[in-house]
Amino acid sequence: MIIIGEKINGAIPSVKQAIAERDADLIRQRAVMQAEAGAHFIDCAASTAPELEYDAMIWLIGLIQEVTDTPICIDSPNAKLLARIIEEGHVKKPGMVNSVNEEGDKCETIFPLIAGTDWNVVGLTCDREGIPSQVDKKLDIAKRIIDKAVKYGVALDHLHIDPCVMALSTMPSAMKDFEACIEGIHAYAPEVKVTGAISNISFEMPARKYVNSNCMAYAIRAGLNSAIMDPCNVDIMSTIYACEALCMMDKGGRKYNRAYRKGLIGAKKK
């Protein structure tokens, strides 16, 4: 499982305040915590007003790179801003672009720029009409994004399709639909990775961690390859390590045992 750490995002109140006040320590701490917890990428989203976003993103990227070599996932709905960050060389090594979709020319802006490189990219299953709830419509958008990636020469194993996990509180079939999307995307293009923001499924539900952990287990069994999540959450990380061992993705449970010895899963030792 490829973990994309979600804890540096201006949509989080404490991070929003840190960006506004340029509190570098909080950002550095969150970067280090996620790297040490096992994140493969650290998401970096300013989520500010458009006129402030570029400066905030450059500031965040600089702080993350001061304290960890973990690749950065640059996150913005503005594809041109993401392209500018890549072109100007603010990121020391290829990471991930989050994200493109079928709204406007986002694929056409990002794909030529990252073709033939080690950059990964997230593709959301939404278009000009928004996020569809039907599986067949999500798969149609996913296929169009995949076809464009092929057209521009983006390596399919660098493409992570996010079928936009829906909330169980408003859509009882959310888990079943998520599994169907994972399986459908892999059937169309086995090399493509499938990702998702797992915590979306438990929105407005009590005891969310139980819903999230079980969603993760079902999704891994269905073929989920990466997840946008909190790597510091012991419950969800424990589920990932255990599920991968049970599904024979972790030979002999070596990763599971190593994570336990490092204190990344299980009860904290006193």
C-alpha positions in Angstrom: 0.0 0.0 0.0 1.3 3.4 -1.0 0.5 5.9 1.7 0.0 9.6 0.8 0.1 11.5 4.1 -2.8 14.0 4.3 -1.8 16.1 7.4 -0.4 19.2 5.6 -3.5 20.7 4.2 -4.9 24.2 4.7 -8.3 22.8 5.0 -7.2 21.6 8.5 -7.8 24.5 10.9 -4.4 24.2 12.7 -2.6 24.1 9.3 -4.7 27.0 8.0 -3.6 29.1 11.0 0.0 28.0 10.6 0.0 29.0 6.9 -1.5 32.4 7.8 1.0 33.0 10.6 3.9 31.3 8.8 4.4 28.9 11.7 7.2 26.8 10.3 7.6 24.5 13.3 4.1 23.1 13.0 4.6 22.3 9.3 8.0 20.7 9.9 6.6 18.6 12.8 3.8 17.3 10.6 6.2 16.4 7.8 8.5 14.5 10.1 5.7 12.7 11.9 4.2 11.4 8.6 7.6 10.4 7.2 8.5 8.5 10.4 5.0 6.8 10.4 5.7 5.3 6.9 4.2 7.8 4.4 5.5 7.3 0.9 4.4 10.7 -0.2 3.6 13.8 1.8 0.6 15.7 0.4 1.1 19.5 0.4 -2.1 21.5 -0.1 -2.3 25.2 0.8 -6.1 25.5 0.3 -5.9 29.2 0.5 -7.4 32.0 -1.6 -6.2 31.7 -5.2 -4.1 34.9 -5.0 -2.2 33.5 -2.0 -1.9 29.9 -3.0 1.4 30.0 -5.0 3.4 31.7 -2.2 1.9 29.4 0.4 2.7 26.3 -1.6 6.3 27.3 -2.2 6.7 28.0 1.5 5.2 24.7 2.5 7.3 22.7 0.0 10.5 24.4 1.2 9.7 23.5 4.8 8.9 19.8 4.0 12.1 19.4 2.1 14.1 20.9 5.0 13.3 17.9 7.2 12.6 14.9 5.0 13.5 13.3 1.7 10.0 11.8 1.4 8.6 12.8 -2.0 6.0 15.5 -2.0 2.5 15.3 -3.4 1.7 18.8 -4.7 -2.0 19.3 -4.3 -4.2 22.0 -5.9 -7.3 22.2 -8.1 -5.3 24.7 -10.2 -3.4 22.6 -12.8 -1.6 25.6 -14.1 -0.2 26.4 -10.7 0.9 22.7 -10.3 2.6 23.0 -13.7 4.4 26.2 -12.7 5.7 24.6 -9.5 7.2 21.7 -11.5 8.6 23.9 -14.3 10.3 26.2 -11.9 12.0 23.3 -10.1 10.7 24.0 -6.5 10.4 20.3 -5.8 13.8 18.7 -5.5 12.8 15.3 -6.9 9.7 13.9 -8.7 6.8 13.3 -6.4 3.1 13.2 -7.2 0.7 15.7 -8.8 -2.8 15.8 -7.1 -4.7 16.1 -9.3 -6.1 16.0 -12.8 -9.7 15.2 -13.9 -11.9 15.6 -17.0 -12.9 19.1 -16.1 -11.3 21.6 -18.6 -7.8 20.9 -19.8 -6.1 19.6 -16.7 -4.9 16.4 -18.2 -3.6 18.3 -21.2 -1.7 20.7 -18.9 -0.1 18.1 -16.7 0.4 15.0 -18.8 2.9 16.4 -21.4 4.9 17.9 -18.5 5.4 14.6 -16.6 5.5 12.1 -19.5 8.8 10.1 -19.4 9.6 11.3 -15.8 9.2 9.7 -12.4 6.3 11.9 -11.4 3.1 10.2 -10.3 -0.3 11.7 -10.8 -3.7 11.4 -9.3 -6.7 11.4 -11.6 -10.1 12.1 -10.1 -13.3 10.6 -11.6 -15.1 13.9 -12.1 -15.8 16.2 -15.1 -17.6 19.4 -15.9 -20.8 18.0 -14.4 -19.1 17.2 -11.1 -18.6 13.9 -9.3 -21.0 11.2 -10.6 -22.5 8.8 -8.1 -23.0 5.9 -10.6 -20.2 3.4 -11.0 -20.5 3.2 -14.8 -20.0 7.0 -15.2 -17.0 7.0 -12.9 -15.5 4.2 -14.9 -16.1 6.1 -18.1 -14.3 9.1 -16.8 -11.4 6.9 -15.5 -11.1 5.3 -18.9 -10.9 8.7 -20.6 -8.1 9.8 -18.2 -6.2 6.6 -18.8 -6.5 6.9 -22.5 -5.1 10.4 -22.3 -2.2 9.2 -20.2 -1.4 6.7 -22.9 -1.7 9.3 -25.6 0.8 11.7 -23.9 3.2 8.9 -22.8 2.6 8.9 -19.1 3.6 5.6 -17.6 0.4 3.9 -16.4 2.0 2.6 -13.3 2.5 6.2 -12.3 -1.2 7.0 -12.7 -3.4 6.7 -9.6 -7.2 6.9 -10.3 -9.3 8.1 -7.4 -12.9 7.1 -7.9 -14.0 9.6 -5.3 -15.2 7.6 -2.3 -18.7 8.6 -1.3 -20.2 8.9 2.2 -22.0 5.9 3.6 -24.3 8.3 5.4 -25.8 9.5 2.2 -25.1 6.5 -0.1 -25.7 3.0 1.4 -23.9 1.4 -1.5 -20.7 3.5 -1.1 -18.5 0.5 -0.2 -19.9 -1.8 -2.8 -19.5 0.9 -5.4 -15.9 1.7 -4.4 -15.0 -2.0 -4.8 -16.7 -2.1 -8.2 -14.7 0.9 -9.3 -11.4 -0.6 -8.1 -12.1 -3.8 -10.0 -13.4 -2.0 -13.1 -10.3 0.2 -13.4 -8.0 -2.7 -13.0 -9.9 -4.7 -15.6 -9.5 -1.9 -18.1 -5.8 -1.2 -17.3 -4.1 -3.5 -14.8 -1.0 -1.3 -14.5 -3.0 1.7 -13.3 -3.1 2.2 -9.5 -6.3 2.9 -7.7 -6.3 5.4 -4.8 -8.8 7.0 -2.5 -9.5 9.2 0.5 -10.8 6.4 2.7 -12.1 8.7 5.5 -14.7 10.1 3.1 -16.8 7.0 3.6 -17.4 7.7 7.3 -18.4 11.4 7.0 -21.1 12.3 9.5 -21.0 8.8 11.2 -20.2 8.1 14.8 -17.1 6.1 15.8 -15.6 6.8 12.4 -12.4 4.8 12.9 -14.3 1.5 12.7 -15.9 2.4 9.4 -12.6 3.6 8.0 -10.6 0.6 9.1 -13.2 -1.9 7.7 -13.4 0.1 4.5 -9.7 -0.1 4.1 -9.7 -3.9 4.6 -12.4 -4.4 2.0 -10.7 -2.0 -0.4 -7.3 -3.7 -0.1 -9.0 -7.1 -0.8 -10.6 -5.5 -3.9 -7.2 -4.3 -5.2 -6.6 -0.8 -3.7 -3.0 0.3 -4.4 -2.7 3.6 -2.5 -4.6 5.8 -0.1 -4.7 9.4 0.9 -4.8 9.2 4.7 -3.3 9.9 8.1 -0.3 7.7 8.4 -0.1 8.6 12.1 -3.4 6.9 12.7 -2.4 3.6 14.4 -5.8 2.0 13.8 -5.9 2.4 10.1 -2.2 1.5 9.7 -2.7 -1.6 11.7 -5.5 -2.6 9.4 -3.3 -2.1 6.4 -0.4 -4.2 7.7 -2.7 -7.0 8.9 -4.8 -7.1 5.8 -1.8 -7.2 3.5 -0.4 -10.1 5.5 -3.7 -12.0 5.4 -4.1 -11.4 1.6 -0.5 -12.7 1.0 0.8 -9.3 -0.1 3.3 -9.4 2.7 5.3 -12.7 2.6 5.4 -14.3 6.0 4.0 -11.1 7.6 7.5 -9.6 7.6 6.3 -6.0 7.1 3.6 -6.6 9.8 6.1 -7.8 12.3 8.6 -5.1 11.5 5.9 -2.4 11.9 5.1 -3.9 15.3 8.7 -3.9 16.5 9.0 -0.3 15.4 5.9 0.7 17.4 4.0 1.7 14.3 1.1 -0.6 15.0 -0.4 -2.1 18.2 -0.7 -0.7 21.6 2.0 1.8 22.5 4.6 0.2 24.8 5.0 1.9 28.2 
